[in-house]
Amino acid sequence: MAGSPENNASLSIQKVTHSESSQAKKSQHAEEAIFYMNCRAAYLTVLKSSLENIKSKEQLGLVLQQAGRNPSQKTINKYWTSQTTTLNFDDFCTILKKEKPTTKTELLEAFGKIDTDNTGYILHDELHKILTTRGEKMTQDEVNAIIKQADFNCSGKLDYNKFCDLYMTTSEQCRKTAREKLEVDSRLRQQQFGSQTETSSEGITLPVSKPSPRISRTTDHKLAPTKGDSRTPSRPSSAQSCKASISTTISMGASSNRNSKLIEPDTMKEWQCAQSKGCFYLEEDGEIISHKYRLHVPQRSTVCITIKPLNVRQVEGKSCHWLSVDTALYILKENETQENLQLVSFTEQQNKEVFGWKGELGSGVYWLLPFTTGCRLKKVKTQITGEAKLVYRGEDGELVLTKEFRAALLDIFETIDLDGNGLLSLEEYNFFELRTSGEKCDEEAWAVCKENFDMKKNELTRQGFMDLNLMEANDREGDPSDLWVTLLSLGYNKALEMTEACPFVIDIYAEKCKPRIKAIYLEAGSWQLNRAICKSVVNKGEAKVMDGCENIIIYTYKASRRITSVIENKSDNKVIIHVNNEQSKNCLSNRGLAVFAVEVAPKSMMVSQHVMPLNEQEEWLYNCVHSLLR
């Protein structure tokens, strides 16, 4: 029987919509494939294999240059810290996603700030002064090398339009040369991730996450999660076939069924307590950084350790998104060295928003590593109608901080006052400076602050902190640009809402001694944290061997508010695991995709994903299929 015109029209619309959706997905796949091909081409120009790690700052600089970047020493130091020993291909891809190639427009805008008369030229004397005194200072020889280039210099002046053209051409030539080398080298083509074939119906198969440990260890299995659990997973081609798979289904109740085993601190009023605040900050590339702490326990004692989001004073009408962010602490025992840390436990007991752990700790030094899954603390595009005003001029013509900005500064002060004594020590202030400017304030500069701003016991007061920000506004004659740099780096948006940060508070109760806690670092999740997460899931989760492949084991850990899965590869070869969550309901994954793939190095394990309920007031269903790609 012929269908009605309405049904036919509806069917046609569905077909068109499905076709458009399919085309959009293919376009997205193609763009990602080109990005990863360029990554591989640059990487393999310097290193022999994508499984080989970057082993020095110099190598990092070289591969970035081959990818068309021109990294400063500050940029390289950002990714190669004092704790870094190696970076792998996945780390390199993450860096390239964050460090976008400079555009000609950006270069011209930078030169335009110097060439205020818009002549198109900069005098060599002025260029020399700028390059040797500002920012990352260049040497005399480096400046001379630029000035001597005949292509863009004449009559004692630099033609910066020509300079920009040559810069862009050279940058593209680096990428082109790397791609050509990859294409002509058949040996390298055979190393393509996922056993890529030239006849794939979906085009190029994307390379996927390949984590590796930061510091060499002699263990039975290398634990190899990457920074931020590889927050930029690649989506594999649907043309890839699977030769083994395993399915995990878990039905979870609404939030009313939360675990309440955690003993309330009120029952430990006689115990001695130590407290410290801290914060999770969201980076531009989605990576999360936080404070890390050293805990000293003088003698063996029963201890209760808790963490929860910090409920700072909220401005009326402003959202408090951070209060819904999940928090956890991993407790590691320090032995002979800081690198040799052993997992003790983590805060899995829960009472409302508080997560805690109670047990016995021997005397010694421990590390507390804060953790959030990234399911709730992530980049969210929101429409902001207008930019909040930070300063204005009073009747006397003097600059004044607005009421809204003062309220935000008070919340910031509350967050960075780690010990909660109402004052900022130099150490506390330096965490603030490192986050907002990347620099530290030394004792001499702190003495200058003491002369100009209100302090008590050599610590900055709230009023002093306010005056410091007012001085910054006065230095720029009311231009709020620098103030916004500070606010944005601390997780605020242009409406003065804290949407990309989550302050938290840690409490330690000890029955027989006075515990001491101190913030030591403010940095991204280390390999120690990733190893601890893997170990905790292996120890407490359910293990399933993949059907048809006994060397692949999927561990799934279920808590009241999250599910974490870990993949272990016992084989001598790297494997690519396809992960499909399309049948899950009311779920939120830290990966940001329902379907993705990860690469697991030989004899290693890594976090597959963290999943939380999208709506905690409703039931949620976790249905995940891990498949081994051919």
HUWOTA-V147195 format. One record per helix or strand of 2 or more residues. SS is the DSSP state (~ for helix, > for strand). FROM is the first residue (numbers start at 1). LEN is the number of residues. If there is no record, write none. Layout:
ss: {SS | SS}
from: {FROM | FROM}
len: {LEN | LEN}
//
This chain:
ss: {~ | ~ | ~ | ~ | ~ | > | ~ | ~ | ~ | > | > | ~ | ~ | ~ | > | > | ~ | > | ~ | ~ | > | > | > | ~ | > | > | > | > | > | > | > | ~ | ~ | ~ | > | > | ~ | ~ | > | > | ~ | > | > | > | > | > | > | > | >}
from: {5 | 57 | 73 | 89 | 104 | 121 | 124 | 140 | 150 | 153 | 157 | 160 | 186 | 193 | 209 | 222 | 227 | 242 | 255 | 265 | 272 | 288 | 301 | 321 | 328 | 341 | 349 | 354 | 364 | 391 | 399 | 403 | 426 | 443 | 455 | 459 | 462 | 481 | 501 | 516 | 527 | 542 | 549 | 562 | 575 | 587 | 595 | 604 | 620}
len: {42 | 10 | 7 | 10 | 11 | 3 | 10 | 8 | 3 | 2 | 3 | 25 | 4 | 3 | 2 | 2 | 3 | 11 | 3 | 4 | 11 | 10 | 9 | 4 | 7 | 6 | 3 | 8 | 8 | 3 | 3 | 14 | 11 | 10 | 2 | 2 | 14 | 9 | 10 | 9 | 14 | 6 | 10 | 8 | 6 | 3 | 6 | 10 | 10}
//
